[in-house]
Amino acid sequence: MHLTDAYLTSPIKIVREEHRPYRRRLDNLAENDTPLLHDLRREGMTDYYAVPMIFSTGGVNFLAIATTAPGGFPESD
């Protein structure tokens, strides 16, 4: 299992282990938000979204995307 600090504090842990999407707008991060989200914000990202990819074998991976668009991803997306 992935036991690094980077994984344990990442939104990816939630996506892979709970099999649910994770979204976070990056304009109002709190001090206790994960380091990954703070890094993305410093790089100019405005929104982050990750979804699980569940395979027929039972394995779980993920797809994560971020944007620099002002205001983040539109709700319609």
Jmol script that loads the backbone (N, CA, C; Angstrom):
load data "model"
ATOM      1  N   MET A   1       0.851  -1.191   0.000  1.00  0.00           N
ATOM      2  CA  MET A   1       0.000   0.000   0.000  1.00  0.00           C
ATOM      3  C   MET A   1       0.885   1.239   0.000  1.00  0.00           C
ATOM      4  N   HIS A   2       0.340   2.335  -0.415  1.00  0.00           N
ATOM      5  CA  HIS A   2       1.045   3.606  -0.513  1.00  0.00           C
ATOM      6  C   HIS A   2       1.057   4.279   0.857  1.00  0.00           C
ATOM      7  N   LEU A   3       2.179   4.219   1.548  1.00  0.00           N
ATOM      8  CA  LEU A   3       2.213   4.757   2.900  1.00  0.00           C
ATOM      9  C   LEU A   3       3.106   5.980   3.041  1.00  0.00           C
ATOM     10  N   THR A   4       3.426   6.646   1.945  1.00  0.00           N
ATOM     11  CA  THR A   4       4.241   7.852   2.044  1.00  0.00           C
ATOM     12  C   THR A   4       3.390   8.993   2.584  1.00  0.00           C
ATOM     13  N   ASP A   5       4.030   9.985   3.188  1.00  0.00           N
ATOM     14  CA  ASP A   5       3.307  11.157   3.676  1.00  0.00           C
ATOM     15  C   ASP A   5       2.566  11.850   2.541  1.00  0.00           C
ATOM     16  N   ALA A   6       3.193  11.906   1.370  1.00  0.00           N
ATOM     17  CA  ALA A   6       2.554  12.558   0.221  1.00  0.00           C
ATOM     18  C   ALA A   6       1.233  11.873  -0.120  1.00  0.00           C
ATOM     19  N   TYR A   7       1.193  10.556  -0.067  1.00  0.00           N
ATOM     20  CA  TYR A   7      -0.047   9.829  -0.355  1.00  0.00           C
ATOM     21  C   TYR A   7      -1.049   9.973   0.785  1.00  0.00           C
ATOM     22  N   LEU A   8      -0.599   9.798   2.005  1.00  0.00           N
ATOM     23  CA  LEU A   8      -1.503   9.833   3.155  1.00  0.00           C
ATOM     24  C   LEU A   8      -2.189  11.178   3.337  1.00  0.00           C
ATOM     25  N   THR A   9      -1.563  12.256   2.866  1.00  0.00           N
ATOM     26  CA  THR A   9      -2.161  13.590   2.998  1.00  0.00           C
ATOM     27  C   THR A   9      -2.768  14.085   1.686  1.00  0.00           C
ATOM     28  N   SER A  10      -2.861  13.220   0.707  1.00  0.00           N
ATOM     29  CA  SER A  10      -3.319  13.608  -0.625  1.00  0.00           C
ATOM     30  C   SER A  10      -4.812  13.345  -0.819  1.00  0.00           C
ATOM     31  N   PRO A  11      -5.465  14.154  -1.649  1.00  0.00           N
ATOM     32  CA  PRO A  11      -6.847  13.851  -2.029  1.00  0.00           C
ATOM     33  C   PRO A  11      -6.965  12.498  -2.740  1.00  0.00           C
ATOM     34  N   ILE A  12      -5.896  12.041  -3.331  1.00  0.00           N
ATOM     35  CA  ILE A  12      -5.909  10.770  -4.058  1.00  0.00           C
ATOM     36  C   ILE A  12      -6.220   9.607  -3.122  1.00  0.00           C
ATOM     37  N   LYS A  13      -5.789   9.703  -1.893  1.00  0.00           N
ATOM     38  CA  LYS A  13      -6.104   8.660  -0.907  1.00  0.00           C
ATOM     39  C   LYS A  13      -7.625   8.544  -0.762  1.00  0.00           C
ATOM     40  N   ILE A  14      -8.306   9.660  -0.683  1.00  0.00           N
ATOM     41  CA  ILE A  14      -9.771   9.664  -0.579  1.00  0.00           C
ATOM     42  C   ILE A  14     -10.392   9.042  -1.830  1.00  0.00           C
ATOM     43  N   VAL A  15      -9.931   9.466  -2.989  1.00  0.00           N
ATOM     44  CA  VAL A  15     -10.487   8.980  -4.261  1.00  0.00           C
ATOM     45  C   VAL A  15     -10.292   7.474  -4.402  1.00  0.00           C
ATOM     46  N   ARG A  16      -9.097   6.994  -4.124  1.00  0.00           N
ATOM     47  CA  ARG A  16      -8.807   5.570  -4.324  1.00  0.00           C
ATOM     48  C   ARG A  16      -9.446   4.684  -3.256  1.00  0.00           C
ATOM     49  N   GLU A  17      -9.431   5.120  -2.011  1.00  0.00           N
ATOM     50  CA  GLU A  17      -9.915   4.261  -0.936  1.00  0.00           C
ATOM     51  C   GLU A  17     -11.415   4.361  -0.703  1.00  0.00           C
ATOM     52  N   GLU A  18     -12.008   5.525  -0.971  1.00  0.00           N
ATOM     53  CA  GLU A  18     -13.445   5.692  -0.764  1.00  0.00           C
ATOM     54  C   GLU A  18     -14.242   5.619  -2.069  1.00  0.00           C
ATOM     55  N   HIS A  19     -13.522   5.497  -3.188  1.00  0.00           N
ATOM     56  CA  HIS A  19     -14.146   5.366  -4.514  1.00  0.00           C
ATOM     57  C   HIS A  19     -15.118   6.500  -4.801  1.00  0.00           C
ATOM     58  N   ARG A  20     -14.703   7.713  -4.471  1.00  0.00           N
ATOM     59  CA  ARG A  20     -15.580   8.857  -4.735  1.00  0.00           C
ATOM     60  C   ARG A  20     -14.767  10.018  -5.292  1.00  0.00           C
ATOM     61  N   PRO A  21     -15.411  10.878  -6.072  1.00  0.00           N
ATOM     62  CA  PRO A  21     -14.719  12.048  -6.615  1.00  0.00           C
ATOM     63  C   PRO A  21     -14.324  13.023  -5.510  1.00  0.00           C
ATOM     64  N   TYR A  22     -13.351  13.849  -5.836  1.00  0.00           N
ATOM     65  CA  TYR A  22     -12.884  14.891  -4.912  1.00  0.00           C
ATOM     66  C   TYR A  22     -12.695  16.163  -5.729  1.00  0.00           C
ATOM     67  N   ARG A  23     -13.297  17.249  -5.268  1.00  0.00           N
ATOM     68  CA  ARG A  23     -13.116  18.532  -5.939  1.00  0.00           C
ATOM     69  C   ARG A  23     -12.784  19.582  -4.896  1.00  0.00           C
ATOM     70  N   ARG A  24     -11.861  20.474  -5.272  1.00  0.00           N
ATOM     71  CA  ARG A  24     -11.507  21.575  -4.369  1.00  0.00           C
ATOM     72  C   ARG A  24     -11.136  22.781  -5.203  1.00  0.00           C
ATOM     73  N   ARG A  25     -11.894  23.866  -5.022  1.00  0.00           N
ATOM     74  CA  ARG A  25     -11.480  25.144  -5.611  1.00  0.00           C
ATOM     75  C   ARG A  25     -10.279  25.620  -4.819  1.00  0.00           C
ATOM     76  N   LEU A  26      -9.336  26.205  -5.501  1.00  0.00           N
ATOM     77  CA  LEU A  26      -8.059  26.509  -4.866  1.00  0.00           C
ATOM     78  C   LEU A  26      -7.897  27.966  -4.453  1.00  0.00           C
ATOM     79  N   ASP A  27      -8.945  28.766  -4.585  1.00  0.00           N
ATOM     80  CA  ASP A  27      -8.812  30.185  -4.262  1.00  0.00           C
ATOM     81  C   ASP A  27      -8.898  30.482  -2.766  1.00  0.00           C
ATOM     82  N   ASN A  28      -9.478  29.587  -1.985  1.00  0.00           N
ATOM     83  CA  ASN A  28      -9.618  29.814  -0.539  1.00  0.00           C
ATOM     84  C   ASN A  28      -9.055  28.650   0.263  1.00  0.00           C
ATOM     85  N   LEU A  29      -7.829  28.271   0.026  1.00  0.00           N
ATOM     86  CA  LEU A  29      -7.258  27.148   0.754  1.00  0.00           C
ATOM     87  C   LEU A  29      -7.038  27.517   2.214  1.00  0.00           C
ATOM     88  N   ALA A  30      -7.284  26.555   3.077  1.00  0.00           N
ATOM     89  CA  ALA A  30      -7.012  26.715   4.502  1.00  0.00           C
ATOM     90  C   ALA A  30      -5.609  26.200   4.792  1.00  0.00           C
ATOM     91  N   GLU A  31      -5.064  26.588   5.906  1.00  0.00           N
ATOM     92  CA  GLU A  31      -3.715  26.147   6.283  1.00  0.00           C
ATOM     93  C   GLU A  31      -3.639  24.624   6.364  1.00  0.00           C
ATOM     94  N   ASN A  32      -4.739  23.970   6.771  1.00  0.00           N
ATOM     95  CA  ASN A  32      -4.710  22.512   6.931  1.00  0.00           C
ATOM     96  C   ASN A  32      -5.058  21.747   5.653  1.00  0.00           C
ATOM     97  N   ASP A  33      -5.296  22.446   4.522  1.00  0.00           N
ATOM     98  CA  ASP A  33      -5.469  21.741   3.253  1.00  0.00           C
ATOM     99  C   ASP A  33      -4.166  21.051   2.885  1.00  0.00           C
ATOM    100  N   THR A  34      -4.263  20.025   2.069  1.00  0.00           N
ATOM    101  CA  THR A  34      -3.104  19.192   1.759  1.00  0.00           C
ATOM    102  C   THR A  34      -2.004  19.972   1.034  1.00  0.00           C
ATOM    103  N   PRO A  35      -0.753  19.569   1.242  1.00  0.00           N
ATOM    104  CA  PRO A  35       0.361  20.228   0.556  1.00  0.00           C
ATOM    105  C   PRO A  35       0.209  20.220  -0.965  1.00  0.00           C
ATOM    106  N   LEU A  36      -0.338  19.155  -1.524  1.00  0.00           N
ATOM    107  CA  LEU A  36      -0.538  19.088  -2.977  1.00  0.00           C
ATOM    108  C   LEU A  36      -1.374  20.259  -3.464  1.00  0.00           C
ATOM    109  N   LEU A  37      -2.467  20.548  -2.774  1.00  0.00           N
ATOM    110  CA  LEU A  37      -3.343  21.635  -3.196  1.00  0.00           C
ATOM    111  C   LEU A  37      -2.642  22.987  -3.095  1.00  0.00           C
ATOM    112  N   HIS A  38      -1.857  23.174  -2.057  1.00  0.00           N
ATOM    113  CA  HIS A  38      -1.091  24.417  -1.924  1.00  0.00           C
ATOM    114  C   HIS A  38      -0.053  24.544  -3.044  1.00  0.00           C
ATOM    115  N   ASP A  39       0.582  23.425  -3.400  1.00  0.00           N
ATOM    116  CA  ASP A  39       1.555  23.438  -4.503  1.00  0.00           C
ATOM    117  C   ASP A  39       0.875  23.819  -5.817  1.00  0.00           C
ATOM    118  N   LEU A  40      -0.289  23.224  -6.072  1.00  0.00           N
ATOM    119  CA  LEU A  40      -1.014  23.544  -7.305  1.00  0.00           C
ATOM    120  C   LEU A  40      -1.412  25.019  -7.346  1.00  0.00           C
ATOM    121  N   ARG A  41      -1.837  25.552  -6.226  1.00  0.00           N
ATOM    122  CA  ARG A  41      -2.223  26.966  -6.166  1.00  0.00           C
ATOM    123  C   ARG A  41      -1.018  27.859  -6.466  1.00  0.00           C
ATOM    124  N   ARG A  42       0.126  27.521  -5.908  1.00  0.00           N
ATOM    125  CA  ARG A  42       1.353  28.301  -6.175  1.00  0.00           C
ATOM    126  C   ARG A  42       1.727  28.264  -7.657  1.00  0.00           C
ATOM    127  N   GLU A  43       1.358  27.183  -8.331  1.00  0.00           N
ATOM    128  CA  GLU A  43       1.644  27.048  -9.769  1.00  0.00           C
ATOM    129  C   GLU A  43       0.593  27.748 -10.632  1.00  0.00           C
ATOM    130  N   GLY A  44      -0.394  28.385  -9.995  1.00  0.00           N
ATOM    131  CA  GLY A  44      -1.391  29.144 -10.740  1.00  0.00           C
ATOM    132  C   GLY A  44      -2.696  28.430 -11.005  1.00  0.00           C
ATOM    133  N   MET A  45      -2.872  27.232 -10.449  1.00  0.00           N
ATOM    134  CA  MET A  45      -4.118  26.500 -10.647  1.00  0.00           C
ATOM    135  C   MET A  45      -5.230  27.129  -9.815  1.00  0.00           C
ATOM    136  N   THR A  46      -6.469  27.024 -10.318  1.00  0.00           N
ATOM    137  CA  THR A  46      -7.614  27.612  -9.626  1.00  0.00           C
ATOM    138  C   THR A  46      -8.624  26.573  -9.145  1.00  0.00           C
ATOM    139  N   ASP A  47      -8.553  25.349  -9.668  1.00  0.00           N
ATOM    140  CA  ASP A  47      -9.529  24.317  -9.324  1.00  0.00           C
ATOM    141  C   ASP A  47      -8.877  22.955  -9.548  1.00  0.00           C
ATOM    142  N   TYR A  48      -9.283  21.963  -8.749  1.00  0.00           N
ATOM    143  CA  TYR A  48      -8.727  20.614  -8.813  1.00  0.00           C
ATOM    144  C   TYR A  48      -9.878  19.617  -8.735  1.00  0.00           C
ATOM    145  N   TYR A  49      -9.819  18.570  -9.560  1.00  0.00           N
ATOM    146  CA  TYR A  49     -10.863  17.555  -9.562  1.00  0.00           C
ATOM    147  C   TYR A  49     -10.222  16.201  -9.830  1.00  0.00           C
ATOM    148  N   ALA A  50     -10.599  15.205  -9.031  1.00  0.00           N
ATOM    149  CA  ALA A  50     -10.089  13.845  -9.213  1.00  0.00           C
ATOM    150  C   ALA A  50     -11.247  12.866  -9.114  1.00  0.00           C
ATOM    151  N   VAL A  51     -11.219  11.839  -9.954  1.00  0.00           N
ATOM    152  CA  VAL A  51     -12.260  10.810  -9.957  1.00  0.00           C
ATOM    153  C   VAL A  51     -11.611   9.433  -9.937  1.00  0.00           C
ATOM    154  N   PRO A  52     -12.289   8.460  -9.292  1.00  0.00           N
ATOM    155  CA  PRO A  52     -11.752   7.103  -9.290  1.00  0.00           C
ATOM    156  C   PRO A  52     -11.993   6.422 -10.640  1.00  0.00           C
ATOM    157  N   MET A  53     -11.090   5.546 -10.989  1.00  0.00           N
ATOM    158  CA  MET A  53     -11.236   4.682 -12.165  1.00  0.00           C
ATOM    159  C   MET A  53     -11.193   3.254 -11.623  1.00  0.00           C
ATOM    160  N   ILE A  54     -12.350   2.624 -11.553  1.00  0.00           N
ATOM    161  CA  ILE A  54     -12.454   1.297 -10.953  1.00  0.00           C
ATOM    162  C   ILE A  54     -12.462   0.261 -12.073  1.00  0.00           C
ATOM    163  N   PHE A  55     -11.513  -0.653 -12.032  1.00  0.00           N
ATOM    164  CA  PHE A  55     -11.351  -1.651 -13.083  1.00  0.00           C
ATOM    165  C   PHE A  55     -12.106  -2.935 -12.750  1.00  0.00           C
ATOM    166  N   SER A  56     -12.426  -3.714 -13.754  1.00  0.00           N
ATOM    167  CA  SER A  56     -13.158  -4.966 -13.552  1.00  0.00           C
ATOM    168  C   SER A  56     -12.382  -5.955 -12.695  1.00  0.00           C
ATOM    169  N   THR A  57     -11.079  -5.783 -12.587  1.00  0.00           N
ATOM    170  CA  THR A  57     -10.252  -6.658 -11.755  1.00  0.00           C
ATOM    171  C   THR A  57     -10.328  -6.275 -10.278  1.00  0.00           C
ATOM    172  N   GLY A  58     -10.975  -5.149  -9.988  1.00  0.00           N
ATOM    173  CA  GLY A  58     -11.059  -4.670  -8.614  1.00  0.00           C
ATOM    174  C   GLY A  58     -10.044  -3.593  -8.298  1.00  0.00           C
ATOM    175  N   GLY A  59      -9.086  -3.414  -9.166  1.00  0.00           N
ATOM    176  CA  GLY A  59      -8.083  -2.372  -8.953  1.00  0.00           C
ATOM    177  C   GLY A  59      -8.698  -0.984  -9.103  1.00  0.00           C
ATOM    178  N   VAL A  60      -8.129  -0.042  -8.396  1.00  0.00           N
ATOM    179  CA  VAL A  60      -8.623   1.333  -8.454  1.00  0.00           C
ATOM    180  C   VAL A  60      -7.460   2.262  -8.773  1.00  0.00           C
ATOM    181  N   ASN A  61      -7.651   3.079  -9.765  1.00  0.00           N
ATOM    182  CA  ASN A  61      -6.703   4.124 -10.088  1.00  0.00           C
ATOM    183  C   ASN A  61      -7.479   5.426 -10.085  1.00  0.00           C
ATOM    184  N   PHE A  62      -6.933   6.475 -10.652  1.00  0.00           N
ATOM    185  CA  PHE A  62      -7.629   7.758 -10.613  1.00  0.00           C
ATOM    186  C   PHE A  62      -7.235   8.609 -11.800  1.00  0.00           C
ATOM    187  N   LEU A  63      -8.061   9.608 -12.067  1.00  0.00           N
ATOM    188  CA  LEU A  63      -7.771  10.639 -13.043  1.00  0.00           C
ATOM    189  C   LEU A  63      -7.912  11.959 -12.301  1.00  0.00           C
ATOM    190  N   ALA A  64      -6.890  12.787 -12.347  1.00  0.00           N
ATOM    191  CA  ALA A  64      -6.934  14.089 -11.674  1.00  0.00           C
ATOM    192  C   ALA A  64      -6.619  15.175 -12.690  1.00  0.00           C
ATOM    193  N   ILE A  65      -7.382  16.258 -12.623  1.00  0.00           N
ATOM    194  CA  ILE A  65      -7.158  17.391 -13.506  1.00  0.00           C
ATOM    195  C   ILE A  65      -7.219  18.676 -12.693  1.00  0.00           C
ATOM    196  N   ALA A  66      -6.545  19.683 -13.188  1.00  0.00           N
ATOM    197  CA  ALA A  66      -6.567  21.009 -12.572  1.00  0.00           C
ATOM    198  C   ALA A  66      -6.610  22.029 -13.701  1.00  0.00           C
ATOM    199  N   THR A  67      -7.059  23.221 -13.369  1.00  0.00           N
ATOM    200  CA  THR A  67      -7.156  24.269 -14.383  1.00  0.00           C
ATOM    201  C   THR A  67      -6.612  25.587 -13.851  1.00  0.00           C
ATOM    202  N   THR A  68      -6.181  26.418 -14.791  1.00  0.00           N
ATOM    203  CA  THR A  68      -5.779  27.786 -14.454  1.00  0.00           C
ATOM    204  C   THR A  68      -6.852  28.791 -14.846  1.00  0.00           C
ATOM    205  N   ALA A  69      -7.986  28.299 -15.328  1.00  0.00           N
ATOM    206  CA  ALA A  69      -9.079  29.187 -15.755  1.00  0.00           C
ATOM    207  C   ALA A  69      -9.568  30.034 -14.586  1.00  0.00           C
ATOM    208  N   PRO A  70      -9.774  31.309 -14.806  1.00  0.00           N
ATOM    209  CA  PRO A  70     -10.319  32.145 -13.733  1.00  0.00           C
ATOM    210  C   PRO A  70     -11.658  31.571 -13.244  1.00  0.00           C
ATOM    211  N   GLY A  71     -11.791  31.416 -11.947  1.00  0.00           N
ATOM    212  CA  GLY A  71     -13.017  30.853 -11.387  1.00  0.00           C
ATOM    213  C   GLY A  71     -13.081  29.345 -11.386  1.00  0.00           C
ATOM    214  N   GLY A  72     -12.090  28.680 -11.961  1.00  0.00           N
ATOM    215  CA  GLY A  72     -12.066  27.219 -11.962  1.00  0.00           C
ATOM    216  C   GLY A  72     -12.942  26.615 -13.033  1.00  0.00           C
ATOM    217  N   PHE A  73     -13.297  25.331 -12.840  1.00  0.00           N
ATOM    218  CA  PHE A  73     -14.157  24.638 -13.781  1.00  0.00           C
ATOM    219  C   PHE A  73     -15.593  25.148 -13.639  1.00  0.00           C
ATOM    220  N   PRO A  74     -16.280  25.366 -14.757  1.00  0.00           N
ATOM    221  CA  PRO A  74     -17.703  25.739 -14.668  1.00  0.00           C
ATOM    222  C   PRO A  74     -18.505  24.563 -14.086  1.00  0.00           C
ATOM    223  N   GLU A  75     -19.560  24.859 -13.372  1.00  0.00           N
ATOM    224  CA  GLU A  75     -20.401  23.797 -12.804  1.00  0.00           C
ATOM    225  C   GLU A  75     -20.944  22.873 -13.894  1.00  0.00           C
ATOM    226  N   SER A  76     -21.169  23.404 -15.084  1.00  0.00           N
ATOM    227  CA  SER A  76     -21.703  22.588 -16.180  1.00  0.00           C
ATOM    228  C   SER A  76     -20.705  21.530 -16.657  1.00  0.00           C
ATOM    229  N   ASP A  77     -19.433  21.735 -16.390  1.00  0.00           N
ATOM    230  CA  ASP A  77     -18.415  20.751 -16.786  1.00  0.00           C
ATOM    231  C   ASP A  77     -18.414  19.586 -15.812  1.00  0.00           C
TER     232      ASP A  77
END
end "model"
wireframe off; spacefill off
backbone 0.3
color backbone group
